[in-house]
Amino acid sequence: MSDYQQKVSERSKDKVFRRLIPFLMALMFVAYLDRISISYAGPNGMSADLGLSAKLFGTAAGIFFLGYILFEIPSQAMLLKFGARRWIARIMATWGVVQALMAFAPNADTLIGLRFLLGVAEAGFAPAIIAYLALWVPARNRGAAITLFLASTPIASILGAPVAQILVSTGTGSLAGWRVLFFVTGMLAVVCAILVLKRLPDHPRDARWLTSDEKKHLIEESDVERQGHRSSGHRFTDALKDYRAWVLGLGYFGLAYSAYALTFFLPSLVKAFQSSFGIGFAPGTVIALNATPFVVSLVSMLAIAHFADKFQKTGLFIMLAAAIGSAGSLISAFAQGPLTTMVGMCFIATGFMSAMPLYFNLLPRFFNGAAAAAGIALVNSVGLVGGFSGPIATGWIIDATGSYRLCWFVTAAIFLLSGFIALLSDRFSDPHATRGPAVVRIDPVKAPPTS
């Protein structure tokens, strides 16, 4: 590559990261805030108003993932037909409407039904973003791009607490605060859908902010990458029939189980400190406590991703993150006060937040083309069975035992299962696949023809 070509490459990368990544992070922020808003609504009036036990609350939280799982792969197939930009906008508009309708749920059954539809509407969102990034970011930079994109999930958890607290405190006589939370966050997603259509170009050739040389460079680089990559399959159905994608999905299951067992019950756990330990906290302190595990995990997530790239040991660093999460679960199980409980929560959040982005770096060792898109959808779908079962199992255990202790023992074991699967998958990955830094290699999803 000549000096001029190198300069063009760096300029195009800088522009893409500056123009697209922050906006895509904002979209993921809204998605995750909508997904976890129920965790803030529950202890702030929703559970009392609708008569939700811990088990019913866990069902309402977890059934989102059942809808998501059932429609994840069909959604990814439609993405290939309509193009990432249009499909992302469709996803956001429909889930925003469903989220807003939750504000008017009169009973538990309606809430649970709407949470299921919310999962149906949101299905395929994160894989669609990853497919869209493949149009713009070369393989050597895509790991960093995806890590930054997924970093918006802990940011949503950090900022979600004060945002949710403000919204739930603005209720009126006719609309309780938790209903305001659902309505406002739903409408925010609809606004974002409009911005996606207006702001995101379909393809580098449509970006007015790229020069002709920069457009040519990005298109040619993706073509070379697609032609040069060797893997076990490239058709959409290849990934669905390959046992390795299912095994990786099982590993991702453990991370999602742990992630949503913590995320959905953390606000309730913090609120229960007074009854558990006889200690109460001011509202500002409660917000800080809810945010702390995700502040720690955000820093850890970026650091572990950096070292996984540096040492080219994706599976090893997933195992390390899983071990940290497992240790945090055991600390939480034996905690005798708020401080040790919060230390455990920080370790758990570090475990799943650091391991999740790296898991998607294992798939392209086996698949490319449409198979890579299907593989991401399959791993996410199988994994999010954990998102469905985690809150439900956690709620059931709490109701049955009156304690969180058994929940954390289960989480500790599941963390280790996920780590071992990643370690073995990395060790025995396709020998023909490129063994470079831990970056995702996905053939771009073709954009629809310009009008």
C-alpha positions in Angstrom: 0.0 0.0 0.0 1.5 3.3 -1.1 1.8 6.3 1.3 -1.2 8.0 -0.5 -3.3 4.9 -0.2 -2.4 4.6 3.5 -3.5 8.2 4.0 -6.8 7.5 2.3 -7.3 4.4 4.4 -6.7 6.4 7.6 -8.9 9.3 6.6 -11.8 7.0 5.6 -11.5 5.1 8.9 -11.4 8.3 11.0 -14.5 9.7 9.2 -16.4 6.4 9.6 -15.6 6.2 13.3 -16.5 9.9 13.8 -19.6 10.0 11.7 -21.2 6.5 12.3 -20.0 4.9 15.5 -21.3 7.6 18.0 -24.7 7.6 16.3 -24.9 3.8 16.3 -23.9 3.8 20.0 -26.8 6.2 20.7 -29.2 3.8 18.9 -27.9 0.9 21.1 -28.2 3.1 24.2 -31.9 3.6 23.4 -32.4 -0.1 22.7 -30.8 -1.2 25.9 -32.6 1.5 27.9 -36.0 0.3 26.6 -35.0 -3.3 27.3 -34.1 -2.8 30.9 -36.6 0.0 31.8 -38.8 -2.6 33.4 -36.1 -3.2 36.0 -36.6 0.5 37.2 -40.4 0.5 36.7 -40.8 -2.6 38.9 -39.6 -1.2 42.3 -41.0 2.2 41.5 -44.7 1.4 41.5 -45.3 -1.1 38.6 -45.1 -4.3 40.7 -47.4 -2.8 43.3 -49.9 -1.4 40.8 -50.1 -4.6 38.7 -49.7 -7.1 41.6 -46.4 -8.7 40.4 -44.6 -11.2 42.6 -40.9 -11.7 42.0 -41.8 -14.7 39.8 -44.3 -12.7 37.7 -41.8 -9.8 37.5 -39.1 -12.2 36.3 -41.6 -13.6 33.7 -42.4 -10.1 32.4 -38.7 -9.2 32.2 -37.6 -12.5 30.6 -40.4 -13.1 28.1 -39.0 -10.3 26.0 -36.3 -12.7 25.0 -38.7 -15.4 23.9 -40.1 -13.1 21.3 -36.6 -12.0 20.4 -35.4 -15.5 20.0 -38.2 -16.7 17.9 -37.9 -13.9 15.3 -34.1 -13.3 15.4 -33.2 -15.5 12.4 -36.2 -14.5 10.3 -35.4 -10.9 11.0 -31.8 -11.4 9.8 -33.1 -13.0 6.6 -35.3 -9.9 6.0 -32.2 -7.8 6.6 -30.5 -9.4 3.7 -33.5 -8.6 1.5 -34.2 -5.0 2.5 -30.8 -3.7 3.5 -29.5 -2.9 7.0 -30.5 0.8 7.1 -34.1 0.3 6.3 -34.4 -2.8 8.5 -32.8 -1.0 11.5 -35.4 1.8 11.1 -38.2 -0.6 10.9 -37.1 -2.4 14.0 -36.8 0.8 16.0 -40.1 2.2 14.9 -42.1 -1.0 15.8 -40.4 -1.6 19.2 -40.9 2.1 20.1 -44.7 1.8 19.5 -44.9 -1.4 21.6 -42.8 0.2 24.4 -45.1 3.2 24.5 -48.2 1.0 24.7 -46.8 -0.7 27.8 -47.5 2.6 29.6 -51.2 1.8 29.4 -51.0 -1.9 30.5 -53.9 -2.4 33.0 -52.7 -5.7 34.4 -49.9 -8.3 34.6 -51.2 -10.4 31.6 -51.2 -7.4 29.3 -47.8 -6.3 30.4 -46.3 -9.8 29.8 -48.0 -9.9 26.4 -46.5 -6.5 25.4 -43.1 -7.5 26.6 -43.2 -10.5 24.3 -44.2 -8.3 21.4 -41.4 -5.9 22.3 -38.9 -8.8 21.8 -40.5 -9.7 18.5 -40.2 -6.1 17.3 -36.6 -5.7 18.5 -35.4 -9.1 17.1 -32.3 -8.7 14.9 -31.3 -5.2 16.0 -27.8 -5.8 17.2 -26.9 -8.2 14.4 -28.3 -5.7 11.9 -26.0 -3.0 13.3 -23.0 -5.4 13.0 -23.9 -6.2 9.4 -24.2 -2.5 8.7 -20.8 -1.9 10.2 -19.4 -4.5 7.8 -20.2 -2.2 4.9 -18.0 0.5 6.4 -15.2 -0.9 8.6 -12.4 -3.2 7.3 -11.8 -6.4 9.2 -8.7 -5.1 10.9 -10.7 -2.3 12.6 -14.0 -4.0 13.0 -13.3 -5.5 16.5 -12.7 -2.1 17.9 -15.8 -0.8 16.1 -18.0 -3.5 17.5 -16.6 -3.2 21.0 -17.3 0.5 21.0 -20.8 -0.1 19.7 -21.5 -2.7 22.5 -19.9 -0.3 25.1 -23.2 1.6 24.9 -24.9 -1.2 26.9 -23.0 -0.4 30.2 -23.3 3.3 29.4 -27.1 2.7 29.2 -27.0 1.0 32.5 -24.9 3.8 34.0 -27.1 6.7 32.7 -30.3 4.6 32.7 -30.5 4.8 36.5 -30.7 8.6 36.7 -32.8 9.0 33.6 -35.3 6.4 34.8 -35.4 8.0 38.3 -36.2 11.3 36.7 -39.0 9.8 34.6 -40.6 7.7 37.3 -40.7 10.8 39.5 -42.6 12.8 36.9 -45.9 10.9 37.1 -49.2 12.7 37.1 -52.6 11.8 38.6 -53.6 10.0 35.4 -50.3 8.5 34.5 -48.0 7.0 37.1 -44.3 7.6 36.9 -43.4 4.1 35.7 -45.9 4.6 32.9 -44.3 7.8 31.9 -40.9 5.9 31.8 -42.3 3.4 29.2 -44.1 6.1 27.1 -41.1 8.5 26.9 -38.5 5.8 26.1 -40.8 4.3 23.5 -41.3 7.6 21.7 -37.6 8.2 21.8 -37.1 5.0 19.8 -39.6 6.2 17.2 -37.7 9.4 16.8 -34.5 7.5 16.4 -36.1 5.4 13.6 -36.8 8.6 11.7 -33.2 9.8 12.2 -31.9 6.4 10.9 -33.7 6.9 7.6 -32.5 10.5 7.3 -29.0 10.2 8.6 -27.6 6.8 7.7 -26.5 6.2 4.1 -27.1 2.8 2.7 -23.6 2.2 1.5 -20.2 4.0 1.3 -21.0 5.1 -2.3 -23.9 7.1 -0.9 -21.9 9.0 1.8 -21.6 12.7 0.9 -19.0 13.1 3.6 -16.5 10.7 1.9 -14.4 11.7 -1.0 -14.4 9.6 -4.2 -11.0 8.1 -3.3 -12.3 7.2 0.2 -15.4 5.6 -1.2 -13.4 3.6 -3.7 -11.0 2.4 -1.0 -13.7 1.2 1.3 -15.6 -0.7 -1.5 -12.4 -2.2 -2.9 -11.2 -3.3 0.5 -14.4 -5.1 1.4 -14.3 -6.8 -2.0 -10.8 -8.0 -1.4 -11.7 -9.2 2.0 -14.7 -11.1 0.8 -12.8 -12.8 -2.0 -9.8 -13.7 0.2 -11.5 -15.1 3.2 -11.8 -18.9 3.5 -14.2 -20.6 5.9 -16.6 -23.5 6.4 -19.5 -21.9 4.7 -21.0 -18.9 3.1 -24.7 -19.6 2.5 -27.3 -18.4 5.0 -28.3 -22.0 5.9 -24.6 -23.2 6.4 -24.4 -21.7 9.8 -27.8 -23.0 10.9 -26.7 -26.6 10.1 -23.3 -26.4 11.7 -22.9 -27.7 15.3 -20.2 -25.2 16.1 -22.6 -22.2 15.9 -24.9 -24.0 18.3 -22.1 -24.7 20.7 -21.0 -21.0 20.7 -24.7 -20.2 21.3 -24.6 -22.4 24.4 -21.6 -20.4 25.6 -23.3 -17.1 25.0 -26.3 -18.5 26.9 -24.3 -18.4 30.1 -23.3 -14.8 29.6 -26.8 -13.7 28.8 -28.3 -15.6 31.7 -25.8 -13.9 34.1 -26.2 -10.5 32.4 -30.0 -10.2 32.8 -30.2 -12.0 36.1 -28.1 -9.1 37.4 -29.5 -6.3 35.3 -33.2 -6.9 35.9 -32.8 -7.5 39.7 -30.1 -5.1 40.6 -32.4 -2.1 41.4 -34.6 -4.4 43.5 -31.6 -5.8 45.3 -30.2 -2.4 46.1 -33.6 -1.3 47.3 -33.7 -4.3 49.6 -30.5 -3.4 51.3 -32.5 -1.8 54.1 -34.5 -4.9 54.9 -31.5 -7.3 54.3 -28.9 -5.3 56.2 -30.8 -2.6 58.0 -29.2 0.2 56.0 -31.1 2.8 54.0 -29.7 5.1 51.3 -30.6 8.5 50.0 -32.1 8.5 46.4 -28.8 9.9 44.9 -26.8 7.1 46.6 -29.3 4.5 45.2 -28.7 5.8 41.7 -24.9 5.7 42.2 -25.1 2.1 43.5 -27.1 1.0 40.5 -24.6 2.5 38.2 -21.4 1.4 39.9 -21.1 -2.1 38.5 -21.5 -0.8 34.9 -19.0 2.0 35.4 -16.5 -0.7 36.5 -17.5 -3.0 33.7 -17.2 -0.4 31.0 -13.5 0.3 31.9 -12.8 -3.5 32.2 -14.6 -4.2 28.9 -12.3 -1.9 26.9 -9.2 -3.0 28.7 -9.8 -6.8 28.2 -10.7 -6.2 24.5 -7.4 -4.3 24.1 -5.4 -7.1 25.6 -7.3 -9.8 23.6 -6.3 -8.0 20.4 -2.8 -7.4 21.6 -2.1 -11.0 22.5 -4.4 -12.6 19.9 -6.0 -14.8 22.5 -9.7 -14.3 22.3 -10.8 -17.5 24.0 -8.3 -17.1 26.8 -9.5 -13.6 27.6 -13.2 -14.7 27.5 -12.2 -17.4 30.0 -10.5 -14.8 32.2 -13.6 -12.6 32.1 -15.9 -15.5 32.9 -13.7 -16.5 35.8 -14.0 -12.9 37.2 -17.8 -13.1 36.8 -17.9 -16.5 38.6 -15.8 -15.1 41.4 -18.1 -12.2 41.7 -21.1 -14.5 41.9 -19.5 -16.4 44.8 -18.6 -13.1 46.6 -22.3 -12.1 46.3 -23.5 -15.4 47.6 -21.6 -15.0 50.8 -21.8 -11.2 51.2 -22.6 -10.0 54.6 -23.1 -6.3 53.8 -23.7 -3.8 51.0 -20.0 -3.2 50.4 -19.2 -6.9 49.7 -22.4 -7.3 47.7 -21.5 -4.4 45.5 -18.0 -5.8 45.0 -19.6 -9.0 43.8 -21.9 -7.1 41.5 -19.0 -5.3 39.9 -17.2 -8.6 39.3 -20.3 -10.1 37.7 -20.8 -7.1 35.4 -17.2 -7.1 34.4 -17.5 -10.8 33.5 -20.4 -10.7 31.1 -19.7 -7.2 29.7 -16.1 -8.1 28.8 -16.8 -11.5 27.4 -19.9 -10.7 25.3 -18.2 -8.6 22.5 -15.4 -11.1 22.2 -17.7 -14.0 21.7 -18.8 -12.6 18.3 -15.1 -12.6 17.3 -15.0 -16.4 17.3 -17.8 -17.0 14.7 -15.9 -15.7 11.7 -13.3 -18.4 12.2 -16.0 -20.7 10.7 -18.3 -18.7 8.4 -18.4 -15.8 6.0 -20.9 -14.1 3.7 -24.6 -14.6 4.5 -23.6 -17.5 6.8 -21.8 -15.1 9.0 -25.0 -13.0 9.3 -27.0 -16.2 10.1 -24.3 -17.4 12.5 -24.5 -14.1 14.5 -28.3 -14.4 14.6 -28.1 -18.0 15.7 -25.6 -17.5 18.5 -27.5 -14.4 19.7 -30.8 -16.4 19.6 -29.5 -19.4 21.5 -27.6 -17.2 23.9 -30.6 -15.1 24.7 -32.5 -18.1 25.9 -30.4 -17.2 28.9 -31.9 -13.7 28.8 -35.3 -15.4 28.9 -34.6 -17.9 31.6 -32.2 -15.9 33.8 -34.8 -13.4 35.1 -37.5 -16.1 35.4 -35.2 -18.6 37.2 -33.9 -15.8 39.5 -37.4 -14.7 40.4 -38.5 -18.3 41.0 -35.5 -19.0 43.3 -36.0 -15.8 45.3 -39.7 -16.7 45.8 -38.9 -20.3 46.8 -35.9 -19.6 49.1 -36.4 -15.9 50.2 -32.7 -15.3 49.3 -30.4 -14.4 46.4 -27.7 -16.9 47.5 -28.7 -19.9 45.3 -29.1 -17.5 42.3 -25.5 -16.6 42.6 -24.3 -20.2 42.9 -26.1 -21.0 39.7 -24.6 -17.9 38.0 -21.1 -18.9 39.1 -21.3 -22.3 37.5 -22.8 -21.0 34.2 -20.1 -18.4 33.9 -17.5 -21.1 34.0 -19.3 -23.2 31.3 -19.3 -20.2 29.0 -15.6 -19.6 29.5 -14.6 -23.2 28.8 -16.7 -23.3 25.6 -15.0 -20.1 24.3 -11.6 -21.4 25.3 -12.1 -24.7 23.4 -13.8 -23.1 20.4 -10.8 -20.8 20.1 -8.4 -23.7 20.4 -10.1 -25.9 17.8 -11.3 -23.2 15.5 -11.1 -23.6 11.7 -7.4 -23.9 10.9 -7.9 -22.3 7.5 -9.4 -19.1 9.0 -7.2 -16.2 9.6 -5.6 -16.3 13.1 -4.9 -12.6 13.4 -6.0 -10.2 16.1 -9.4 -10.7 17.7 -11.5 -8.9 15.1 -14.7 -9.8 13.4 -14.6 -10.7 9.7 -18.0 -10.6 8.1 -18.7 -10.1 4.4 -20.8 -7.0 3.9 -24.5 -7.3 3.5 -25.4 -5.9 0.1 -27.2 -2.6 0.3 -30.3 -2.2 -1.9 -29.8 -0.4 -5.2 -29.9 3.4 -5.0 -33.0 5.0 -6.5 
